[in-house]
Each structure stands twice: as structure tokens, then as C-alpha cells.
């Protein structure tokens, strides 16, 4: 995908992206699916967390937890992010990520994705 020919998509268009499908596809295969997970999927995740006041630190903390203990252990957390809606979103993303059986490689890729989501939250907060 050439950045010069990739159309700019507004937030309203990315808000309806199926994040779980992008996570599953992106962790299962590298290339275009992984890029889409880290672009459209990460932006959509930041957009979904934004109205709930989720800051970057809790998402980064979850990323570190995934790196240290794995996706399955993170999925077992009673409250991966604070608040009912952020918790439901994080649980759905962790569930999708846990369906891909690629061990440490998928754990690290998913943790990197969470870091990307946290970075996008921080950038969007600063831009306001």
C-alpha cells in the first residue's frame, strides 16, 4: 500500500471498522492484514476508547501485561481496562487475539498493537 495513494479516511468511517476481525486476520498473517490491523484497527480502537476517557497509560499497561504473561493471561484479568465499556472492548479484542495460535509471536504483535492504540490516544489528546 503506497501512502501517497492511500485515501485519507475520516474518523466517522473508521468508527465502524470490525476491530476484532482485523486483529484476528492481522495476527494470523503478516503483510496487508497486519498493516491494516496496525492502521485502521488501531485508529478505530483509539476512537472507541476516546469517549470513555481512557488515557494512554492503562492501554500501555495492558500491553506490558500481554508481553509478560501472554494474551490468555490478559484475557483472564477481571478488568483489563477500568469501566464497563472499556472493559468490554478490551475483552473483545483480547478474545479475538486469543483465537490465533501463534504463541509468543502473536503475543508480541498484539502487545505492539496495544502500544499503537495508546500512542494514538496520546496524539489525539494532544491535538485537541
C-alpha positions as CSV (number, residue, x, y, z in Angstrom):
1,X,0.0,0.0,0.0
2,X,1.5,3.3,-1.1
3,X,0.9,6.1,1.4
4,X,0.7,8.6,-1.4
5,X,-2.2,6.7,-3.0
6,X,-3.9,5.6,0.2
7,X,-7.1,7.7,0.7
8,X,-7.5,9.6,3.9
9,X,-10.4,8.2,5.8
10,X,-12.4,10.3,8.3
11,X,-13.0,9.2,11.9
12,X,-16.7,8.6,11.1
13,X,-15.7,5.9,8.5
14,X,-13.2,4.2,10.8
15,X,-15.6,4.1,13.8
16,X,-17.5,1.2,12.2
17,X,-14.4,-1.0,11.4
18,X,-14.6,-4.6,12.7
19,X,-11.6,-4.4,15.0
20,X,-11.9,-8.0,16.2
21,X,-11.8,-9.2,12.6
22,X,-8.7,-7.0,11.8
23,X,-7.0,-8.4,14.9
24,X,-7.6,-12.0,14.0
25,X,-6.5,-11.5,10.4
26,X,-3.5,-9.4,11.3
27,X,-2.2,-11.8,13.9
28,X,-2.8,-14.8,11.6
29,X,-0.8,-13.4,8.7
30,X,1.8,-10.7,8.0
31,X,1.6,-8.3,5.1
32,X,-1.5,-6.3,4.2
33,X,-3.7,-7.8,7.0
34,X,-1.1,-6.9,9.7
35,X,-0.7,-3.4,8.3
36,X,-4.5,-2.9,8.3
37,X,-4.6,-4.1,11.9
38,X,-2.0,-1.5,12.9
39,X,-3.6,1.3,10.9
40,X,-7.4,1.1,10.6
41,X,-7.7,-1.2,13.5
42,X,-5.6,0.8,15.9
43,X,-7.2,4.1,14.9
44,X,-10.7,2.6,15.3
45,X,-9.7,1.2,18.8
46,X,-8.5,4.6,19.9
47,X,-11.7,6.2,18.6
48,X,-13.8,3.7,20.6
49,X,-11.9,4.2,23.8
50,X,-11.9,8.0,23.5
51,X,-15.5,8.8,24.6
52,X,-14.9,6.8,27.8
53,X,-11.9,8.9,28.8
54,X,-9.4,6.1,28.6
55,X,-5.9,7.5,28.7
56,X,-2.8,6.0,27.1
57,X,-1.2,4.6,30.4
58,X,-3.8,1.9,31.1
59,X,-3.6,0.7,27.5
60,X,0.3,0.7,27.7
61,X,0.0,-1.2,31.0
62,X,-2.2,-3.9,29.3
63,X,0.4,-4.1,26.5
64,X,3.2,-4.7,29.1
65,X,1.0,-7.4,30.7
66,X,0.4,-9.1,27.4
67,X,4.2,-9.1,26.8
68,X,4.9,-10.5,30.2
69,X,2.1,-13.0,30.7
70,X,0.6,-13.6,27.2
71,X,-2.8,-13.0,25.7
72,X,-4.5,-15.8,27.5
73,X,-3.4,-14.5,30.9
74,X,-4.5,-11.0,30.0
75,X,-7.9,-12.3,28.9
76,X,-8.3,-13.8,32.4
77,X,-7.9,-10.3,34.0
78,X,-11.2,-9.4,35.7
79,X,-10.9,-5.8,34.4
80,X,-8.3,-5.3,31.7
81,X,-9.4,-1.6,31.4
82,X,-11.3,0.3,34.0
83,X,-15.0,1.0,33.3
84,X,-17.7,-1.2,31.9
85,X,-17.5,-0.2,28.2
86,X,-13.6,-0.1,28.1
87,X,-13.5,-3.4,29.8
88,X,-15.9,-4.9,27.3
89,X,-13.9,-3.5,24.4
90,X,-10.6,-4.8,25.7
91,X,-12.1,-8.2,26.5
92,X,-13.4,-8.5,22.9
93,X,-10.0,-7.5,21.5
94,X,-8.2,-10.0,23.8
95,X,-10.7,-12.7,22.9
96,X,-10.1,-12.1,19.1
97,X,-6.3,-12.1,19.7
98,X,-6.5,-15.3,21.7
99,X,-8.1,-17.2,18.8
100,X,-4.8,-17.0,16.8
101,X,-2.5,-19.8,17.9
102,X,1.0,-18.3,17.2
103,X,2.3,-18.2,20.8
104,X,4.9,-15.6,21.6
105,X,4.9,-14.1,18.1
106,X,1.2,-13.2,18.3
107,X,1.6,-12.1,21.9
108,X,4.3,-9.6,20.9
109,X,2.4,-8.4,17.8
110,X,-0.8,-7.9,19.9
111,X,1.2,-6.0,22.6
112,X,2.7,-3.8,19.9
113,X,-0.8,-3.1,18.6
114,X,-1.9,-2.1,22.1
115,X,1.1,0.2,22.3
116,X,0.0,1.7,18.9
117,X,-3.5,2.3,20.3
118,X,-2.0,4.0,23.3
119,X,0.2,6.2,21.1
120,X,-2.8,7.2,19.0
121,X,-4.8,8.1,22.1
122,X,-1.9,10.3,23.3
123,X,-1.6,12.0,19.9
124,X,-5.3,12.7,19.7
125,X,-5.4,14.1,23.2
126,X,-2.5,16.4,22.5
127,X,-4.0,17.6,19.2
128,X,-7.2,18.8,20.9
